[in-house]
Amino acid sequence: MKINYLKINGFGKFKQKKINLEDKLNIIYGKNESGKSSMLKFISSMLYGASKNKNGKDMPDFDKFKPWDIDEFSGKIRYTLDSNKTYEVFREFKKKNPVIYNEKMEDISKEFNINTKGIEFFEEQTGIDEQTFLNTTVIEQECMKLDKLSQNSIIQRISNLMSSGDDNISYKKSIDKIKDMQTEQVGTERTSGRPINIVEQKLKYLEAEKRKLESYKENER
């Protein structure tokens, strides 16, 4: 995925700010308190919304980044997924749901599911939930440390990605599940009463009968 364009109407200290991003590496730099972290937070808030919960912080993101001197609290983001499909999102942060447009600028908001936080369009498009996105792409100054649960989640997803190509699919868990299904539905040398055990018993019986018939045939000679 790449972000093509940001339009910040009002967010934190930013007002009517337009940013076009290049296809390759983009470096945003500035002095302390110049708004670098606010810009990162704007991106994640455009994709997932600005939370009204503190979530362990001193102040909710909604209150922290709501402009004090203007009513405008909104913006746009345009991005292209790995599938080469481009989308543009307009979000008024005071409202629950954003508006999602396709590359033809057609409103496709109704194509996505709605949960308690609003339209979950970005998670549907990418399979990346908000916590994973924040843990892997955005590092806030007050959130440099990850709790144990977040660390384990990232490690597990990276492991899944390396072994199966999908961060939601664990190679080890998939193999274990296949083995369990094999034991349950087919059986192994150590099981009894499973299909493979019944077939093996039948084969042993038939082999014994064959030997009997062959011995009778030899005696007749």
ZADO-1210 file (C-alpha; in nm, 4 decimals, padded with zeros to 6 digits):
<atoms>
<atom x="00.0000" y="00.0000" z="00.0000" code="MET" pos="1"/>
<atom x="00.1107" y="00.3560" z="-00.0645" code="LYS" pos="2"/>
<atom x="-00.0421" y="00.6847" z="00.0442" code="ILE" pos="3"/>
<atom x="-00.0770" y="00.9273" z="-00.2452" code="ASN" pos="4"/>
<atom x="-00.2269" y="01.2383" z="-00.0933" code="TYR" pos="5"/>
<atom x="-00.3285" y="01.3987" z="00.2351" code="LEU" pos="6"/>
<atom x="-00.5621" y="01.6942" z="00.2788" code="LYS" pos="7"/>
<atom x="-00.5864" y="01.8142" z="00.6391" code="ILE" pos="8"/>
<atom x="-00.8725" y="02.0619" z="00.6779" code="ASN" pos="9"/>
<atom x="-00.8324" y="02.0772" z="01.0527" code="GLY" pos="10"/>
<atom x="-00.6452" y="01.8382" z="01.2812" code="PHE" pos="11"/>
<atom x="-00.4305" y="01.9367" z="01.5769" code="GLY" pos="12"/>
<atom x="-00.2258" y="02.2375" z="01.4726" code="LYS" pos="13"/>
<atom x="-00.2785" y="02.1751" z="01.0998" code="PHE" pos="14"/>
<atom x="-00.5233" y="02.3835" z="00.8975" code="LYS" pos="15"/>
<atom x="-00.5832" y="02.3520" z="00.5231" code="GLN" pos="16"/>
<atom x="-00.2657" y="02.1495" z="00.4705" code="LYS" pos="17"/>
<atom x="-00.2131" y="01.9570" z="00.1455" code="LYS" pos="18"/>
<atom x="00.0608" y="01.6964" z="00.1071" code="ILE" pos="19"/>
<atom x="00.1378" y="01.4977" z="-00.2078" code="ASN" pos="20"/>
<atom x="00.3534" y="01.1934" z="-00.1451" code="LEU" pos="21"/>
<atom x="00.5928" y="01.0409" z="-00.3976" code="GLU" pos="22"/>
<atom x="00.5943" y="00.6751" z="-00.5032" code="ASP" pos="23"/>
<atom x="00.9211" y="00.5964" z="-00.3270" code="LYS" pos="24"/>
<atom x="01.0628" y="00.7105" z="00.0052" code="LEU" pos="25"/>
<atom x="00.9139" y="01.0211" z="00.1658" code="ASN" pos="26"/>
<atom x="01.0886" y="01.1944" z="00.4558" code="ILE" pos="27"/>
<atom x="00.8956" y="01.4354" z="00.6756" code="ILE" pos="28"/>
<atom x="01.1185" y="01.6294" z="00.9129" code="TYR" pos="29"/>
<atom x="01.0919" y="01.9268" z="01.1409" code="GLY" pos="30"/>
<atom x="01.1687" y="02.0636" z="01.4866" code="LYS" pos="31"/>
<atom x="01.0143" y="01.9279" z="01.8042" code="ASN" pos="32"/>
<atom x="00.6432" y="02.0057" z="01.8323" code="GLU" pos="33"/>
<atom x="00.6255" y="02.0961" z="01.4629" code="SER" pos="34"/>
<atom x="00.3514" y="01.8383" z="01.3974" code="GLY" pos="35"/>
<atom x="00.5300" y="01.5229" z="01.2755" code="LYS" pos="36"/>
<atom x="00.3510" y="01.2973" z="01.5235" code="SER" pos="37"/>
<atom x="00.0230" y="01.4769" z="01.4545" code="SER" pos="38"/>
<atom x="00.0573" y="01.3947" z="01.0862" code="MET" pos="39"/>
<atom x="00.1099" y="01.0261" z="01.1642" code="LEU" pos="40"/>
<atom x="-00.1895" y="01.0328" z="01.3958" code="LYS" pos="41"/>
<atom x="-00.3940" y="01.2013" z="01.1235" code="PHE" pos="42"/>
<atom x="-00.3206" y="00.9086" z="00.8883" code="ILE" pos="43"/>
<atom x="-00.4233" y="00.6416" z="01.1390" code="SER" pos="44"/>
<atom x="-00.7282" y="00.8456" z="01.2444" code="SER" pos="45"/>
<atom x="-00.8388" y="00.8784" z="00.8829" code="MET" pos="46"/>
<atom x="-00.8232" y="00.5008" z="00.8448" code="LEU" pos="47"/>
<atom x="-00.9689" y="00.3979" z="01.1808" code="TYR" pos="48"/>
<atom x="-01.1235" y="00.7084" z="01.3344" code="GLY" pos="49"/>
<atom x="-01.0173" y="00.9299" z="01.6257" code="ALA" pos="50"/>
<atom x="-01.0892" y="00.7455" z="01.9495" code="SER" pos="51"/>
<atom x="-01.2909" y="00.9162" z="02.2231" code="LYS" pos="52"/>
<atom x="-01.1506" y="00.6709" z="02.4788" code="ASN" pos="53"/>
<atom x="-00.8314" y="00.7417" z="02.6710" code="LYS" pos="54"/>
<atom x="-00.6891" y="00.3906" z="02.6164" code="ASN" pos="55"/>
<atom x="-00.4330" y="00.4475" z="02.8902" code="GLY" pos="56"/>
<atom x="-00.3447" y="00.8020" z="02.7775" code="LYS" pos="57"/>
<atom x="-00.3967" y="01.1288" z="02.9604" code="ASP" pos="58"/>
<atom x="-00.6413" y="01.2490" z="02.6952" code="MET" pos="59"/>
<atom x="-00.8438" y="01.0800" z="02.4176" code="PRO" pos="60"/>
<atom x="-00.7119" y="01.1331" z="02.0640" code="ASP" pos="61"/>
<atom x="-01.0420" y="01.2990" z="01.9691" code="PHE" pos="62"/>
<atom x="-00.9933" y="01.5709" z="02.2315" code="ASP" pos="63"/>
<atom x="-00.6168" y="01.6006" z="02.1842" code="LYS" pos="64"/>
<atom x="-00.6287" y="01.6662" z="01.8098" code="PHE" pos="65"/>
<atom x="-00.9569" y="01.8575" z="01.7848" code="LYS" pos="66"/>
<atom x="-00.8658" y="02.2167" z="01.6803" code="PRO" pos="67"/>
<atom x="-00.9487" y="02.4781" z="01.9392" code="TRP" pos="68"/>
<atom x="-00.9733" y="02.7831" z="01.7148" code="ASP" pos="69"/>
<atom x="-01.1701" y="02.6494" z="01.4159" code="ILE" pos="70"/>
<atom x="-01.4787" y="02.4296" z="01.3741" code="ASP" pos="71"/>
<atom x="-01.3267" y="02.2268" z="01.0896" code="GLU" pos="72"/>
<atom x="-01.2144" y="01.8861" z="01.2143" code="PHE" pos="73"/>
<atom x="-01.1821" y="01.6771" z="00.8996" code="SER" pos="74"/>
<atom x="-00.9604" y="01.5655" z="00.6149" code="GLY" pos="75"/>
<atom x="-00.9035" y="01.3433" z="00.3143" code="LYS" pos="76"/>
<atom x="-00.6622" y="01.0642" z="00.2341" code="ILE" pos="77"/>
<atom x="-00.5995" y="00.8929" z="-00.0976" code="ARG" pos="78"/>
<atom x="-00.4143" y="00.5614" z="-00.1111" code="TYR" pos="79"/>
<atom x="-00.3434" y="00.2734" z="-00.3462" code="THR" pos="80"/>
<atom x="-00.3467" y="-00.0873" z="-00.2287" code="LEU" pos="81"/>
<atom x="-00.1159" y="-00.3634" z="-00.3504" code="ASP" pos="82"/>
<atom x="-00.3994" y="-00.4660" z="-00.5851" code="SER" pos="83"/>
<atom x="-00.3479" y="-00.1273" z="-00.7618" code="ASN" pos="84"/>
<atom x="-00.6973" y="-00.0146" z="-00.6587" code="LYS" pos="85"/>
<atom x="-00.7085" y="00.3473" z="-00.5440" code="THR" pos="86"/>
<atom x="-00.9465" y="00.4847" z="-00.2819" code="TYR" pos="87"/>
<atom x="-01.0164" y="00.8263" z="-00.1358" code="GLU" pos="88"/>
<atom x="-01.1631" y="00.8746" z="00.2100" code="VAL" pos="89"/>
<atom x="-01.3224" y="01.1861" z="00.3535" code="PHE" pos="90"/>
<atom x="-01.3730" y="01.1893" z="00.7274" code="ARG" pos="91"/>
<atom x="-01.5474" y="01.4419" z="00.9475" code="GLU" pos="92"/>
<atom x="-01.4137" y="01.3338" z="01.2851" code="PHE" pos="93"/>
<atom x="-01.7208" y="01.4578" z="01.4706" code="LYS" pos="94"/>
<atom x="-01.9272" y="01.2048" z="01.2757" code="LYS" pos="95"/>
<atom x="-01.9134" y="00.8291" z="01.3209" code="LYS" pos="96"/>
<atom x="-01.8675" y="00.7214" z="00.9606" code="ASN" pos="97"/>
<atom x="-01.6381" y="00.8455" z="00.6830" code="PRO" pos="98"/>
<atom x="-01.7206" y="00.8503" z="00.3131" code="VAL" pos="99"/>
<atom x="-01.5228" y="00.6088" z="00.0939" code="ILE" pos="100"/>
<atom x="-01.4808" y="00.6663" z="-00.2790" code="TYR" pos="101"/>
<atom x="-01.3351" y="00.4383" z="-00.5451" code="ASN" pos="102"/>
<atom x="-01.0992" y="00.5598" z="-00.8172" code="GLU" pos="103"/>
<atom x="-01.4010" y="00.6802" z="-01.0198" code="LYS" pos="104"/>
<atom x="-01.5012" y="00.8940" z="-00.7188" code="MET" pos="105"/>
<atom x="-01.8134" y="00.6835" z="-00.6658" code="GLU" pos="106"/>
<atom x="-01.9363" y="00.6571" z="-00.3067" code="ASP" pos="107"/>
<atom x="-01.8891" y="00.2924" z="-00.2060" code="ILE" pos="108"/>
<atom x="-01.9317" y="00.3378" z="00.1704" code="SER" pos="109"/>
<atom x="-02.2270" y="00.0962" z="00.1844" code="LYS" pos="110"/>
<atom x="-02.0102" y="-00.1890" z="00.0559" code="GLU" pos="111"/>
<atom x="-01.8374" y="-00.2200" z="00.3939" code="PHE" pos="112"/>
<atom x="-01.9499" y="-00.3522" z="00.7309" code="ASN" pos="113"/>
<atom x="-02.0313" y="-00.1201" z="01.0191" code="ILE" pos="114"/>
<atom x="-01.9353" y="-00.1975" z="01.3789" code="ASN" pos="115"/>
<atom x="-01.9609" y="00.0044" z="01.6994" code="THR" pos="116"/>
<atom x="-01.6690" y="00.2260" z="01.5862" code="LYS" pos="117"/>
<atom x="-01.8140" y="00.2874" z="01.2393" code="GLY" pos="118"/>
<atom x="-01.7359" y="00.1620" z="00.8905" code="ILE" pos="119"/>
<atom x="-01.4446" y="-00.0808" z="00.9141" code="GLU" pos="120"/>
<atom x="-01.3397" y="-00.0291" z="00.5518" code="PHE" pos="121"/>
<atom x="-00.9613" y="-00.0334" z="00.5909" code="PHE" pos="122"/>
<atom x="-00.9518" y="-00.3530" z="00.7953" code="GLU" pos="123"/>
<atom x="-01.1729" y="-00.5206" z="00.5335" code="GLU" pos="124"/>
<atom x="-00.9458" y="-00.4014" z="00.2533" code="GLN" pos="125"/>
<atom x="-00.6145" y="-00.4996" z="00.4133" code="THR" pos="126"/>
<atom x="-00.6901" y="-00.7448" z="00.6932" code="GLY" pos="127"/>
<atom x="-00.4975" y="-00.5175" z="00.9326" code="ILE" pos="128"/>
<atom x="-00.6736" y="-00.4160" z="01.2528" code="ASP" pos="129"/>
<atom x="-00.6060" y="-00.0835" z="01.4203" code="GLU" pos="130"/>
<atom x="-00.3804" y="-00.2176" z="01.6967" code="GLN" pos="131"/>
<atom x="-00.1562" y="-00.4006" z="01.4495" code="THR" pos="132"/>
<atom x="-00.1393" y="-00.0921" z="01.2269" code="PHE" pos="133"/>
<atom x="-00.0397" y="00.1289" z="01.5188" code="LEU" pos="134"/>
<atom x="00.2151" y="-00.1202" z="01.6505" code="ASN" pos="135"/>
<atom x="00.3886" y="-00.1642" z="01.3151" code="THR" pos="136"/>
<atom x="00.3617" y="00.1709" z="01.1348" code="THR" pos="137"/>
<atom x="00.3080" y="00.4477" z="01.3895" code="VAL" pos="138"/>
<atom x="00.5259" y="00.5050" z="01.6963" code="ILE" pos="139"/>
<atom x="00.4096" y="00.7846" z="01.9208" code="GLU" pos="140"/>
<atom x="00.6538" y="00.9457" z="02.1595" code="GLN" pos="141"/>
<atom x="00.4479" y="00.8423" z="02.4641" code="GLU" pos="142"/>
<atom x="00.3962" y="00.4901" z="02.3288" code="CYS" pos="143"/>
<atom x="00.7479" y="00.3728" z="02.2550" code="MET" pos="144"/>
<atom x="00.7094" y="00.0671" z="02.4762" code="LYS" pos="145"/>
<atom x="00.4779" y="-00.2199" z="02.3834" code="LEU" pos="146"/>
<atom x="00.3016" y="-00.4272" z="02.6437" code="ASP" pos="147"/>
<atom x="00.3564" y="-00.8025" z="02.6499" code="LYS" pos="148"/>
<atom x="00.0316" y="-00.8754" z="02.4661" code="LEU" pos="149"/>
<atom x="00.1202" y="-00.6371" z="02.1824" code="SER" pos="150"/>
<atom x="00.4714" y="-00.7808" z="02.1563" code="GLN" pos="151"/>
<atom x="00.3362" y="-01.1342" z="02.1324" code="ASN" pos="152"/>
<atom x="00.0809" y="-01.0263" z="01.8735" code="SER" pos="153"/>
<atom x="00.3480" y="-00.8718" z="01.6489" code="ILE" pos="154"/>
<atom x="00.5828" y="-01.1676" z="01.6889" code="ILE" pos="155"/>
<atom x="00.3038" y="-01.4104" z="01.6037" code="GLN" pos="156"/>
<atom x="00.1967" y="-01.2144" z="01.2972" code="ARG" pos="157"/>
<atom x="00.5545" y="-01.1843" z="01.1687" code="ILE" pos="158"/>
<atom x="00.6029" y="-01.5576" z="01.2251" code="SER" pos="159"/>
<atom x="00.2790" y="-01.6298" z="01.0391" code="ASN" pos="160"/>
<atom x="00.3816" y="-01.4023" z="00.7517" code="LEU" pos="161"/>
<atom x="00.7236" y="-01.5661" z="00.7140" code="MET" pos="162"/>
<atom x="00.5947" y="-01.9226" z="00.7301" code="SER" pos="163"/>
<atom x="00.2650" y="-01.9011" z="00.5431" code="SER" pos="164"/>
<atom x="00.2681" y="-01.5688" z="00.3551" code="GLY" pos="165"/>
<atom x="-00.0361" y="-01.4481" z="00.5510" code="ASP" pos="166"/>
<atom x="-00.0075" y="-01.2769" z="00.8884" code="ASP" pos="167"/>
<atom x="-00.3412" y="-01.4227" z="00.9964" code="ASN" pos="168"/>
<atom x="-00.2481" y="-01.7841" z="00.9168" code="ILE" pos="169"/>
<atom x="-00.0147" y="-01.9739" z="01.1495" code="SER" pos="170"/>
<atom x="00.1753" y="-02.2492" z="00.9684" code="TYR" pos="171"/>
<atom x="00.2245" y="-02.4452" z="01.2907" code="LYS" pos="172"/>
<atom x="-00.1395" y="-02.4169" z="01.3939" code="LYS" pos="173"/>
<atom x="-00.2489" y="-02.5178" z="01.0437" code="SER" pos="174"/>
<atom x="-00.0268" y="-02.8274" z="01.0507" code="ILE" pos="175"/>
<atom x="-00.1481" y="-02.9173" z="01.4007" code="ASP" pos="176"/>
<atom x="-00.5088" y="-02.8822" z="01.2865" code="LYS" pos="177"/>
<atom x="-00.4450" y="-03.1022" z="00.9818" code="ILE" pos="178"/>
<atom x="-00.2852" y="-03.3659" z="01.2062" code="LYS" pos="179"/>
<atom x="-00.5838" y="-03.3541" z="01.4412" code="ASP" pos="180"/>
<atom x="-00.8216" y="-03.3926" z="01.1462" code="MET" pos="181"/>
<atom x="-00.6143" y="-03.6825" z="01.0133" code="GLN" pos="182"/>
<atom x="-00.6283" y="-03.8569" z="01.3514" code="THR" pos="183"/>
<atom x="-01.0015" y="-03.7964" z="01.3852" code="GLU" pos="184"/>
<atom x="-01.1164" y="-03.8733" z="01.0310" code="GLN" pos="185"/>
<atom x="-00.8500" y="-04.1160" z="00.9033" code="VAL" pos="186"/>
<atom x="-00.6499" y="-04.2517" z="01.1946" code="GLY" pos="187"/>
<atom x="-00.2886" y="-04.3552" z="01.2484" code="THR" pos="188"/>
<atom x="-00.0932" y="-04.6652" z="01.3474" code="GLU" pos="189"/>
<atom x="-00.1574" y="-04.5804" z="01.7120" code="ARG" pos="190"/>
<atom x="-00.5350" y="-04.5363" z="01.6881" code="THR" pos="191"/>
<atom x="-00.8086" y="-04.7956" z="01.6843" code="SER" pos="192"/>
<atom x="-01.1502" y="-04.8009" z="01.5276" code="GLY" pos="193"/>
<atom x="-01.0606" y="-04.5344" z="01.2712" code="ARG" pos="194"/>
<atom x="-01.1089" y="-04.5911" z="00.8960" code="PRO" pos="195"/>
<atom x="-00.7422" y="-04.6741" z="00.8348" code="ILE" pos="196"/>
<atom x="-00.7401" y="-04.9199" z="01.1284" code="ASN" pos="197"/>
<atom x="-01.0534" y="-05.0946" z="00.9996" code="ILE" pos="198"/>
<atom x="-00.8989" y="-05.1268" z="00.6529" code="VAL" pos="199"/>
<atom x="-00.5752" y="-05.2656" z="00.8003" code="GLU" pos="200"/>
<atom x="-00.7675" y="-05.5254" z="01.0025" code="GLN" pos="201"/>
<atom x="-00.9624" y="-05.6237" z="00.6922" code="LYS" pos="202"/>
<atom x="-00.6395" y="-05.6599" z="00.4942" code="LEU" pos="203"/>
<atom x="-00.4876" y="-05.8801" z="00.7645" code="LYS" pos="204"/>
<atom x="-00.7991" y="-06.0970" z="00.7632" code="TYR" pos="205"/>
<atom x="-00.7933" y="-06.1302" z="00.3834" code="LEU" pos="206"/>
<atom x="-00.4211" y="-06.2099" z="00.3844" code="GLU" pos="207"/>
<atom x="-00.4822" y="-06.4855" z="00.6422" code="ALA" pos="208"/>
<atom x="-00.7641" y="-06.6275" z="00.4309" code="GLU" pos="209"/>
<atom x="-00.5402" y="-06.6173" z="00.1258" code="LYS" pos="210"/>
<atom x="-00.2724" y="-06.8149" z="00.3059" code="ARG" pos="211"/>
<atom x="-00.5303" y="-07.0769" z="00.4099" code="LYS" pos="212"/>
<atom x="-00.6519" y="-07.1169" z="00.0527" code="LEU" pos="213"/>
<atom x="-00.2962" y="-07.1445" z="-00.0734" code="GLU" pos="214"/>
<atom x="-00.2181" y="-07.4161" z="00.1853" code="SER" pos="215"/>
<atom x="-00.5276" y="-07.6144" z="00.0805" code="TYR" pos="216"/>
<atom x="-00.4187" y="-07.5867" z="-00.2807" code="LYS" pos="217"/>
<atom x="-00.0728" y="-07.7188" z="-00.1941" code="GLU" pos="218"/>
<atom x="-00.2189" y="-08.0165" z="-00.0032" code="ASN" pos="219"/>
<atom x="-00.4367" y="-08.1135" z="-00.2996" code="GLU" pos="220"/>
<atom x="-00.1285" y="-08.1499" z="-00.5110" code="ARG" pos="221"/>
</atoms>
